[in-house]
Amino acid sequence: MTDDIRQYIQFESSDADTLGKHMRQLVQLRWLAVLGQLLTILLTHYGFGVELPLQVMLSVLAGLALFNAFNELGLRLKHRVRTAELFMGLLVDMGTLTIQLYLSGGATNPFVFLYLLQVGLAAVLLAPSFAWALLGVATLCFLWLAEAGRPLDLPQDYHLGIRSYYVEGMLICLVLNAALLVVFINRINRTHREHDARLAELRQRAAEEEHILRMGLLASGAAHELGTPLATISVILGDWRHMPKLNSDPDLYEEITEMQTQLQRCKTIVSGILMSAGETRGESSEETSVCDFFNELVNEWKNTRKVREFNFQNRFGEDIDIASDTVLKQTICNLLDNALEASPDWVGLDLSRDEDMLLIQVFDRGPGFAKEVFNRLGQPYQSTKGRPGSGLGLFLVFNVARILGGQVSARNLENRGAEISLRLPIDALRLKEV
């Protein structure tokens, strides 16, 4: 699957999640509408003594409650919500409101202004075409109510002001409309902000993955180019080592040995780059264990770096099998290399287990992270080393952790130094069976 297709699916999934949140809020609002209509019908009929077709109105209300229950069930079953379903839901709400108004005064009912709430929700939730369509339906419903509605037998007491039943109904309708719009639109805006933040995160991640892809292509090309000169140097060093003049000088012989060690390290790095690019030298992932993997890593790292004191604490507990992953190995070496540059005298590595997570902690006694770098850890080229290309180590560490489903955290220690913690799920490190 290409990155473009993957991002498209992620964006589509994000839109579906947003529609699902809108439907959930609409369902909650509909439950409030059912409760409000029930209280209004009972209060008007029994409290104000206004004769209403109670049985029919309660039957319509029961149908609305049943429709809302089906919507709620669909949300619980993770049904994929579509825009047309939101539109149909608002149409059902408008149809139910029209029937209730027809049975309780028609266009003279003060609650006729609840149509504005339906149209307002459509304008916020749906595309303009759906909102205009719902406005047209509301207009037709009002015209029908004006012609076919049955006015209620209410006294013409408008001169009483707020003591008028009609004015009180208009006040209740106004407050209800305004309150529901404020609450609902605030929730919708919060959903939109979360959706926008998710899209921004996906775009940032896509940019980082493109950056890593470019780095991988450059590294793979450089590894191919370095193969020939490294082989030539290896042959020359082998010849020098057998020359009598150099064998008689212990200092030169020791330096040649060190050069061969570092050359072998370069070959290992080149092999790791090619392996990560899918161009392995006939090797495949092998099964190892957590303790064996880290013991081998620590021994190799100490033998190829000039570290004065290295403190390795293994508190993992019962050993388990994992895959011998070159990428994970390079990730941890990046953390150790950064600690060594900050603290040449001492570097610490702690290995432990937190339930189903592997916890790797790297310590140093350096100056710690600067404030301007600390808040941007994990972004490329965020470093205080002052040389081109620095800052990529932690950038790669953060991305590897994210791919494996882990987390990276960093903090400055109280006395001196810094700590970087890498938490990885153990299941992501196991060898996958083919």
C-alpha positions as CSV (number, residue, x, y, z in Angstrom):
1,M,0.0,0.0,0.0
2,T,1.5,3.4,-1.0
3,D,1.8,6.3,1.4
4,D,-0.8,8.3,-0.6
5,I,-3.4,5.6,-0.3
6,R,-2.6,5.1,3.4
7,Q,-3.0,8.8,4.1
8,Y,-6.3,8.9,2.0
9,I,-7.7,6.1,4.1
10,Q,-6.6,7.8,7.3
11,F,-8.3,11.1,6.2
12,E,-11.5,9.2,5.2
13,S,-11.5,7.4,8.6
14,S,-11.0,10.7,10.4
15,D,-14.0,12.2,8.5
16,A,-16.1,9.1,9.4
17,D,-15.2,9.5,13.0
18,T,-16.3,13.2,12.8
19,L,-19.7,12.2,11.3
20,G,-20.0,9.6,14.0
21,K,-19.5,12.2,16.7
22,H,-22.1,14.5,15.0
23,M,-24.6,11.6,15.0
24,R,-23.9,10.8,18.6
25,Q,-24.6,14.5,19.5
26,L,-27.7,14.5,17.4
27,V,-28.9,11.4,19.2
28,Q,-28.3,13.0,22.6
29,L,-30.2,16.1,21.4
30,R,-33.1,14.0,20.2
31,W,-33.4,12.3,23.6
32,L,-33.7,15.8,25.1
33,A,-36.3,16.7,22.5
34,V,-38.3,13.6,23.4
35,L,-38.2,14.4,27.1
36,G,-39.0,18.1,26.4
37,Q,-42.0,17.3,24.2
38,L,-43.3,14.8,26.7
39,L,-43.2,17.3,29.5
40,T,-44.7,20.1,27.3
41,I,-47.6,17.9,26.2
42,L,-48.4,16.8,29.7
43,L,-48.1,20.3,31.2
44,T,-50.2,21.8,28.5
45,H,-52.9,19.2,28.7
46,Y,-53.1,18.7,32.5
47,G,-51.6,21.9,33.8
48,F,-53.1,24.6,31.6
49,G,-56.2,22.6,30.8
50,V,-55.8,22.8,27.0
51,E,-57.5,19.9,25.2
52,L,-54.9,17.9,23.1
53,P,-55.2,14.6,21.2
54,L,-53.0,13.0,23.9
55,Q,-53.0,9.5,22.6
56,V,-52.0,10.4,19.0
57,M,-49.3,12.8,20.2
58,L,-47.8,10.3,22.6
59,S,-47.8,7.7,19.8
60,V,-45.9,10.0,17.5
61,L,-43.4,10.7,20.4
62,A,-43.0,7.0,20.9
63,G,-42.2,6.5,17.2
64,L,-39.5,9.2,17.5
65,A,-38.0,7.5,20.6
66,L,-37.9,4.2,18.8
67,F,-36.2,5.8,15.8
68,N,-33.6,7.3,18.1
69,A,-33.1,4.0,19.9
70,F,-32.2,2.4,16.5
71,N,-29.7,5.2,15.9
72,E,-28.1,4.6,19.3
73,L,-27.9,0.9,18.6
74,G,-26.1,1.6,15.3
75,L,-23.5,3.8,17.1
76,R,-22.9,1.1,19.7
77,L,-22.3,-1.4,16.9
78,K,-19.8,0.9,15.3
79,H,-21.9,1.5,12.3
80,R,-20.2,3.8,9.7
81,V,-22.2,7.0,9.6
82,R,-22.8,8.8,6.3
83,T,-23.9,12.3,5.6
84,A,-27.2,11.2,4.1
85,E,-28.0,9.5,7.5
86,L,-27.6,12.8,9.3
87,F,-29.9,14.5,6.7
88,M,-32.5,11.8,7.1
89,G,-32.3,12.1,10.9
90,L,-33.0,15.9,10.7
91,L,-35.9,15.2,8.2
92,V,-37.4,12.7,10.7
93,D,-37.1,15.3,13.5
94,M,-38.8,18.0,11.3
95,G,-41.5,15.6,10.2
96,T,-42.2,14.7,13.9
97,L,-42.3,18.3,14.9
98,T,-44.7,19.1,12.0
99,I,-47.2,16.4,13.1
100,Q,-47.0,17.6,16.7
101,L,-47.6,21.2,15.7
102,Y,-50.5,20.1,13.4
103,L,-52.2,18.4,16.4
104,S,-51.6,21.4,18.7
105,G,-52.5,24.6,16.9
106,G,-50.7,24.5,13.6
107,A,-48.9,27.7,12.7
108,T,-50.3,29.5,15.7
109,N,-48.4,27.3,18.1
110,P,-45.5,29.3,19.5
111,F,-43.1,26.3,19.3
112,V,-43.3,26.6,15.5
113,F,-39.9,28.5,15.7
114,L,-38.3,25.2,16.6
115,Y,-37.9,24.8,12.8
116,L,-35.1,27.3,13.1
117,L,-33.2,24.9,15.3
118,Q,-33.5,22.1,12.7
119,V,-32.2,24.4,9.9
120,G,-29.4,25.8,12.1
121,L,-28.2,22.3,12.8
122,A,-28.3,21.4,9.2
123,A,-26.2,24.5,8.3
124,V,-23.6,23.5,10.8
125,L,-23.5,19.7,10.3
126,L,-24.1,19.3,6.6
127,A,-23.1,20.7,3.2
128,P,-24.9,23.9,2.0
129,S,-27.0,21.9,-0.5
130,F,-28.5,19.8,2.4
131,A,-29.1,22.9,4.5
132,W,-30.9,24.7,1.7
133,A,-33.0,21.6,1.1
134,L,-34.0,21.4,4.7
135,L,-34.9,25.1,4.7
136,G,-37.2,24.4,1.7
137,V,-38.8,21.5,3.6
138,A,-39.3,23.7,6.7
139,T,-41.0,26.4,4.6
140,L,-43.4,23.9,3.0
141,C,-44.2,22.5,6.4
142,F,-45.0,25.9,7.7
143,L,-47.2,26.7,4.7
144,W,-49.0,23.4,5.2
145,L,-49.6,24.1,8.9
146,A,-50.9,27.6,8.1
147,E,-53.5,26.1,5.8
148,A,-54.4,22.8,7.4
149,G,-53.5,23.2,11.1
150,R,-56.3,23.3,13.7
151,P,-56.0,26.3,15.9
152,L,-56.2,25.8,19.7
153,D,-59.1,27.3,21.6
154,L,-57.0,29.8,23.6
155,P,-58.0,33.2,25.0
156,Q,-56.7,36.2,23.1
157,D,-54.7,37.5,26.1
158,Y,-51.7,39.0,24.3
159,H,-52.3,42.3,26.2
160,L,-51.4,40.5,29.4
161,G,-47.7,40.5,28.4
162,I,-45.7,37.9,30.1
163,R,-48.8,36.5,31.8
164,S,-50.2,35.5,28.4
165,Y,-50.0,31.8,27.6
166,Y,-48.9,32.5,24.1
167,V,-46.2,34.9,25.1
168,E,-45.0,32.5,27.8
169,G,-44.8,29.7,25.1
170,M,-42.8,32.0,22.8
171,L,-40.4,32.8,25.7
172,I,-39.9,29.1,26.4
173,C,-39.3,28.4,22.7
174,L,-36.8,31.3,22.4
175,V,-34.8,30.1,25.5
176,L,-34.9,26.5,24.4
177,N,-33.8,27.3,20.8
178,A,-30.9,29.5,22.1
179,A,-29.7,27.1,24.8
180,L,-29.7,24.1,22.5
181,L,-27.9,26.0,19.7
182,V,-25.2,27.3,22.1
183,V,-24.6,23.8,23.6
184,F,-24.8,21.9,20.4
185,I,-22.7,24.3,18.3
186,N,-20.0,24.5,20.9
187,R,-19.8,20.7,20.9
188,I,-19.7,20.7,17.1
189,N,-16.9,23.3,17.1
190,R,-14.9,21.3,19.5
191,T,-15.3,18.2,17.3
192,H,-14.2,20.3,14.3
193,R,-11.1,21.5,16.2
194,E,-10.2,17.9,17.2
195,H,-10.7,16.9,13.5
196,D,-8.4,19.7,12.3
197,A,-5.8,18.9,14.9
198,R,-5.9,15.2,13.8
199,L,-5.5,16.3,10.1
200,A,-2.6,18.5,11.1
201,E,-0.9,15.6,12.9
202,L,-1.4,13.4,9.9
203,R,0.2,16.0,7.6
204,Q,3.1,16.4,9.9
205,R,3.6,12.7,10.1
206,A,3.4,12.4,6.3
207,A,6.1,15.1,6.0
208,E,8.3,13.3,8.5
209,E,7.9,10.0,6.7
210,E,8.8,11.7,3.4
211,H,11.9,13.1,5.1
212,I,12.9,9.7,6.4
213,L,12.3,8.2,2.9
214,R,14.7,10.7,1.4
215,M,17.2,10.0,4.1
216,G,16.9,6.3,3.5
217,L,17.4,6.7,-0.2
218,L,20.5,8.8,0.3
219,A,21.9,6.4,2.9
220,S,21.3,3.4,0.7
221,G,23.1,5.1,-2.2
222,A,26.0,6.1,0.1
223,A,26.3,2.5,1.4
224,H,26.6,1.2,-2.2
225,E,29.3,3.8,-3.0
226,L,31.2,3.1,0.3
227,G,31.4,-0.6,-0.4
228,T,34.4,-0.5,-2.8
229,P,36.6,2.0,-0.9
230,L,36.1,0.1,2.4
231,A,37.1,-3.2,0.7
232,T,40.2,-1.5,-0.7
233,I,41.2,-0.1,2.7
234,S,40.6,-3.5,4.3
235,V,43.0,-5.1,1.8
236,I,45.7,-2.4,2.4
237,L,45.4,-2.7,6.2
238,G,45.7,-6.5,5.9
239,D,48.9,-6.1,3.9
240,W,50.3,-3.6,6.3
241,R,49.7,-5.9,9.2
242,H,52.0,-8.5,7.6
243,M,54.8,-6.1,6.8
244,P,57.9,-6.8,9.0
245,K,58.7,-3.1,9.5
246,L,55.3,-2.4,10.9
247,N,55.1,-5.6,13.0
248,S,58.3,-4.6,14.8
249,D,56.7,-1.3,16.0
250,P,54.2,-2.1,18.7
251,D,52.6,1.3,18.6
252,L,52.0,1.1,14.8
253,Y,50.7,-2.4,15.1
254,E,48.2,-1.4,17.7
255,E,47.0,1.5,15.6
256,I,46.6,-0.7,12.6
257,T,44.6,-3.1,14.7
258,E,42.4,-0.2,15.9
259,M,41.9,0.9,12.3
260,Q,40.8,-2.6,11.3
261,T,38.3,-2.6,14.2
262,Q,36.9,0.7,13.2
263,L,36.8,-0.4,9.5
264,Q,34.8,-3.5,10.6
265,R,32.4,-1.2,12.4
266,C,32.0,0.8,9.2
267,K,31.2,-2.4,7.3
268,T,28.7,-3.3,9.9
269,I,27.0,0.1,9.6
270,V,26.9,-0.2,5.8
271,S,25.4,-3.7,6.1
272,G,22.8,-2.4,8.5
273,I,21.9,0.4,6.1
274,L,21.5,-2.0,3.2
275,M,19.5,-4.5,5.4
276,S,17.1,-1.7,6.5
277,A,16.7,-0.8,2.8
278,G,15.7,-4.4,2.0
279,E,19.1,-5.3,0.4
280,T,20.3,-7.9,2.9
281,R,23.5,-9.9,2.2
282,G,21.7,-13.2,2.4
283,E,20.8,-12.7,6.1
284,S,17.4,-12.8,7.7
285,S,15.9,-11.9,11.0
286,E,16.9,-14.3,13.7
287,E,15.3,-15.1,17.0
288,T,17.0,-14.1,20.1
289,S,16.0,-13.1,23.6
290,V,15.8,-9.7,25.3
291,C,18.8,-10.3,27.6
292,D,21.0,-11.8,24.8
293,F,20.1,-9.0,22.4
294,F,21.1,-6.3,24.9
295,N,24.2,-8.2,26.1
296,E,25.4,-8.4,22.5
297,L,24.5,-4.8,21.9
298,V,26.3,-3.5,25.0
299,N,29.5,-5.5,24.2
300,E,29.6,-4.3,20.6
301,W,28.9,-0.7,21.6
302,K,31.6,-0.7,24.3
303,N,34.2,-2.3,22.0
304,T,33.6,0.3,19.3
305,R,33.4,3.4,21.4
306,K,35.9,5.1,23.7
307,V,33.8,5.3,26.9
308,R,35.5,5.7,30.2
309,E,32.7,4.2,32.4
310,F,29.6,2.4,31.2
311,N,27.0,1.3,33.7
312,F,24.5,-1.4,32.4
313,Q,21.7,-2.5,34.7
314,N,19.6,-5.4,33.5
315,R,16.4,-5.6,35.6
316,F,14.2,-7.1,32.9
317,G,13.4,-10.3,34.9
318,E,12.4,-13.5,33.1
319,D,13.9,-13.6,29.6
320,I,11.6,-13.8,26.6
321,D,12.2,-14.4,22.9
322,I,12.2,-11.4,20.5
323,A,13.5,-10.8,16.9
324,S,17.1,-9.6,16.4
325,D,16.1,-6.2,14.8
326,T,18.8,-4.1,13.3
327,V,16.6,-1.0,13.4
328,L,16.0,-1.4,17.1
329,K,19.7,-1.9,17.7
330,Q,20.6,1.2,15.8
331,T,17.9,3.1,17.6
332,I,19.4,2.3,21.0
333,C,22.9,2.9,19.8
334,N,21.8,6.4,18.7
335,L,20.6,7.1,22.3
336,L,23.9,5.8,23.7
337,D,25.9,7.8,21.2
338,N,24.1,11.0,22.1
339,A,24.7,10.3,25.8
340,L,28.4,9.7,25.1
341,E,28.8,13.0,23.3
342,A,27.2,14.8,26.2
343,S,29.0,12.9,28.9
344,P,32.3,11.2,27.8
345,D,33.1,10.2,31.4
346,W,30.0,8.2,32.2
347,V,27.0,6.7,30.4
348,G,24.2,4.5,32.0
349,L,21.8,2.1,30.5
350,D,18.9,0.5,32.5
351,L,16.7,-2.3,31.1
352,S,13.5,-3.2,32.9
353,R,9.9,-4.4,32.2
354,D,6.6,-2.6,33.0
355,E,3.9,-5.2,32.4
356,D,3.8,-5.8,28.7
357,M,6.2,-2.9,27.9
358,L,10.0,-2.9,27.5
359,L,11.5,0.1,29.3
360,I,14.9,1.3,28.1
361,Q,16.5,4.2,30.0
362,V,19.7,6.0,29.0
363,F,21.4,8.3,31.4
364,D,24.3,10.8,31.1
365,R,26.0,13.3,33.4
366,G,26.2,16.1,30.8
367,P,24.7,19.6,30.9
368,G,21.2,18.3,30.0
369,F,18.8,19.5,27.3
370,A,18.6,23.2,26.6
371,K,15.2,24.8,26.9
372,E,15.0,25.8,23.2
373,V,15.7,22.1,22.2
374,F,13.8,20.3,25.0
375,N,10.3,21.4,23.7
376,R,11.1,20.3,20.1
377,L,12.7,16.9,20.8
378,G,11.9,14.5,18.0
379,Q,11.9,17.0,15.3
380,P,14.7,16.9,12.7
381,Y,17.8,19.1,13.1
382,Q,16.9,20.1,16.6
383,S,20.3,20.1,18.3
384,T,22.9,22.3,20.0
385,K,25.9,20.5,18.5
386,G,26.4,23.2,15.9
387,R,27.2,21.0,13.0
388,P,25.3,20.2,9.8
389,G,23.0,17.1,10.1
390,S,23.0,17.0,13.8
391,G,19.7,16.3,15.6
392,L,18.7,13.4,13.3
393,G,19.5,10.7,15.9
394,L,16.6,11.5,18.2
395,F,14.4,12.2,15.2
396,L,14.9,8.6,14.0
397,V,14.4,7.3,17.6
398,F,11.0,9.1,17.9
399,N,9.8,7.7,14.6
400,V,11.0,4.2,15.2
401,A,9.2,4.3,18.6
402,R,6.0,5.6,16.9
403,I,6.1,2.8,14.3
404,L,6.5,0.1,16.9
405,G,3.7,1.6,19.0
406,G,6.0,2.9,21.8
407,Q,6.8,6.2,23.4
408,V,9.8,8.3,24.0
409,S,10.2,10.7,26.9
410,A,13.1,12.9,28.1
411,R,13.8,14.9,31.2
412,N,16.7,16.7,32.9
413,L,17.9,15.2,36.1
414,E,18.0,17.3,39.3
415,N,21.7,17.3,40.0
416,R,23.3,17.0,36.5
417,G,22.6,15.1,33.3
418,A,19.6,13.9,31.4
419,E,17.5,10.8,31.0
420,I,15.8,9.5,27.9
421,S,13.2,6.7,28.3
422,L,12.1,4.5,25.5
423,R,9.0,2.4,26.1
424,L,8.2,-0.3,23.5
425,P,5.4,-3.0,23.5
426,I,7.0,-6.4,23.8
427,D,4.6,-7.9,21.2
428,A,5.9,-5.6,18.6
429,L,9.5,-7.0,19.1
430,R,8.6,-10.6,18.7
431,L,9.7,-12.5,15.6
432,K,6.8,-12.6,13.1
433,E,6.1,-16.0,11.8
434,V,5.8,-16.3,8.0
